[in-house]
Amino acid sequence: MNPIDNKMRGRVEDKVALVTGGASGIGQAVAILLAKEGARVVVADLDESGAIQTTETITAAGGIALARRLDVTSDADWHQTIQFLEQTWGPPDVLVQSAGISFAKAITEMTLEEWRHVMAVNLDSIFLGTCAGIKSMQQNRRGSIINVASASGIKASPGASAYCASKAGVIHFSKTAALECIQRGDNIRINSISPGGVRTPMWSNMPNWAEVARSEPWNAPVDTVPLKRFAEPAEIAQAVMFLASDESSYITGTDLVVDGGYTA
Ligand SMILES: NC(=O)c1ccc[n+]([C@@H]2O[C@H](COP(=O)([O-])OP(=O)(O)OC[C@H]3O[C@@H](n4cnc5c(N)ncnc54)[C@H](O)[C@@H]3O)[C@@H](O)[C@H]2O)c1
């Protein structure tokens, strides 16, 4: 028997990963799972102390992670973060873009400034990160980029037009970017993932959901979801892991919906 058959290898063993939004919710769960499966992870977030906490959780469990403050809307921050990564561990094999914000307001009440802020954090960031990620990954001619969109990018929600439009943009931008990479022969796969409702702190910032998110019924059946419950961040992380690993080597330009049947 080949000795290597005896060695337990993680699903992303030896890969270098960058996760935005890694201080909280889905990004945090993704960072922890990637590290558990053998990747060295840079946890990047506007919330630097939250990012440090995630890395402490990872290192306490025997994983390898570093924290980095990153404002995903800043081109300069992206360049610095990628440069840091390249100098530390080399270009990333995996980039997961989970940083994002929710926003709910009727179209007739929303200001242009509010609209632009949602677009900047949820969509401009995806352009900047994908662009920086591709350029760095081109050095090794390999990589997987996973952009976190939303079921709200597929199914509209009244009162959340900016959020829905930004996430629809993430889905279609990711498909276009995937095809550009194929056309150039980059060997970089790009996919998006569209979660339905996930139990994370993001909901506590939604005006109509703050109470729900704080209260026990958070675990109660959810009528709008066929599976009748919110997802846990770890369940979304498992789907991201599949797209990050070589198990999905033939998958690019797709949107993986993880929504308990919400958009079915
Ligand atoms: N929670 C859900 O139900 C749900 C559903 C579908 C999609 N999503 C998407 O999943 C992603 C993660 O959301 P979450 O639920 O984990 O939310 P969260 O609030 O728990 O985490 C979001 C993280 O993004 C960070 N962030 C915000 N603005 C940033 C910026 N400018 N630069 C860097 N980091 C920034 C925050 O500090 C935070 O740590 C988001 O893109 C969100 O739209 C969430």
The ligand as a Gaussian input file, in Angstrom:
#p B3LYP/6-31G(d) Opt

LIG

0 1
 N      -27.122000      35.857000       7.038000
 C      -27.897000      35.602000       6.003000
 O      -29.074000      35.244000       6.148000
 C      -27.342000      35.731000       4.614000
 C      -28.114000      35.215000       3.557000
 C      -27.631000      35.314000       2.272000
 C      -26.414000      35.911000       2.029000
 N      -25.685000      36.426000       3.054000
 C      -24.428000      37.066000       2.739000
 O      -23.399000      36.384000       3.416000
 C      -22.318000      37.286000       3.647000
 C      -21.911000      37.196000       5.100000
 O      -23.000000      37.632000       5.885000
 P      -23.196000      37.183000       7.396000
 O      -24.602000      36.778000       7.539000
 O      -22.122000      36.271000       7.792000
 O      -23.066000      38.609000       8.097000
 P      -22.190000      39.118000       9.331000
 O      -22.690000      40.474000       9.612000
 O      -22.216000      38.102000      10.410000
 O      -20.719000      39.175000       8.707000
 C      -20.385000      40.108000       7.739000
 C      -18.943000      40.526000       7.969000
 O      -18.587000      41.452000       6.923000
 C      -17.791000      42.452000       7.510000
 N      -17.803000      43.671000       6.701000
 C      -18.822000      44.528000       6.502000
 N      -18.430000      45.551000       5.736000
 C      -17.120000      45.339000       5.442000
 C      -16.138000      46.040000       4.701000
 N      -16.417000      47.204000       4.097000
 N      -14.908000      45.507000       4.598000
 C      -14.597000      44.350000       5.208000
 N      -15.473000      43.642000       5.939000
 C      -16.724000      44.136000       6.060000
 C      -18.389000      42.674000       8.899000
 O      -17.458000      43.314000       9.764000
 C      -18.719000      41.260000       9.303000
 O      -17.662000      40.650000      10.009000
 C      -22.797000      38.662000       3.225000
 O      -22.302000      38.958000       1.939000
 C      -24.311000      38.495000       3.193000
 O      -24.927000      39.387000       2.303000
 C      -26.120000      36.337000       4.350000

